[in-house]
Amino acid sequence: MNEFLNSLSDRELAFLVHFKLDSYLKRSQEIILQHIEERGLSFADLESLRRQEAVIDDDFHERCPRCASEKHITVNSIAHHTGRRIPFMAKDEKPVMACFKQFTVCDFVITDDNGEMSKPNFFNNKFTWFRSLWDKFFPGKR
């Protein structure tokens, strides 16, 4: 836990506290709060960091649109029917696997094969389309 917390910038720590602190067990919450105290940050500092716009000085395309972190995990799970893209499986078929990419700092899901956890597909498709268009005409300007 300490290794993960040490890898976070102050801004990433602010997003972690805002979006995920309540989801941790009591002991982990204490460790996070102690880490904040050791860094000399207050909750007001964290809130102002969270409200600041991210300054991105590199061309890393896998950044979270919410917290600007590049720390993410990719999880494979058995797909289930949600009324969207993946149909029911026949009884004798192997399970269909779905994959989703989730940022570890704020839990934002950027891709979701099953369509269950992310925002509605309309938003994701438009956002992805706009982002690719921006990268095409303004490379390195994000």
Secondary structure, DSSP 8 states (H G I E B T S, - for coil): -HHHHHHS-HHHHHHHHHHHGGGS-HHHHHHHHHHHHHTT--HHHHHHHHHS-----S--S---TTT----EEEEEEE----SSSS----TTS---EEEEEEETTT--EEEETTSSSSS-HHHHHHHHHHHHHHHHHSTT--
